[in-house]
């Protein structure tokens, strides 16, 4: 493994050095952000497809971005790839006292509570080179952020017991949105109520051990497949008409046939 990592590290250095790749040399920590996000999502997509070869390839691309970022900061004299690896190894040792320490609990709830407690202590004491700050996860996609925030609250005992307990809240939020529409309240008010509905739906799914990002992606995939079928059927049933020019009744008929 050391040989493979050393090889990739050397390739990354060569790409960044004078005489390397001009595109790679032009990148910085800001320009690479979108590639970091894209590579992470491509890993997720390959996992969703259950594409083993794709997962392997996309994980490699993601690892390269980690190497690239580490090289950028090494050039600035701030930290190296070795610092990154040592840092995460130390963190894992600290945050798993039930494995590497004396606290030999097997209770998952306690393990997660200990994780959050240790993490908070680390932030408060500031031993790792950054000031303490509240984590808001604002960089995450909204559904994932909602799920993560709810999990954190649940670890501190602020949660419903079951998914069924959340359903009245979902009905309440839906009724508030319907009331805002009926009264033709401001767009901001309607948006707020829709946001509350989405947040509550995530809560229901979290209790059912479902991933809202995965569920929504599957629904989008299903819609795209049916919409494509609609257009293919349209070409057969209405060859002289453009799909966009069909009536809503005609499109609804195609939608039903595309199941």
HELIX and SHEET records of a PDB file:
HELIX    1   1 UNK A    2  UNK A   16  1                                  15    
HELIX    2   2 UNK A   22  UNK A   26  1                                   5    
HELIX    3   3 UNK A   33  UNK A   49  1                                  17    
HELIX    4   4 UNK A   52  UNK A   75  1                                  24    
HELIX    5   5 UNK A   81  UNK A   95  1                                  15    
HELIX    6   6 UNK A   97  UNK A  100  1                                   4    
HELIX    7   7 UNK A  108  UNK A  125  1                                  18    
HELIX    8   8 UNK A  142  UNK A  155  1                                  14    
HELIX    9   9 UNK A  163  UNK A  182  1                                  20    
HELIX   10  10 UNK A  187  UNK A  207  1                                  21    
HELIX   11  11 UNK A  212  UNK A  237  1                                  26    
HELIX   12  12 UNK A  243  UNK A  245  5                                   3    
HELIX   13  13 UNK A  248  UNK A  257  1                                  10    
END                                                                             
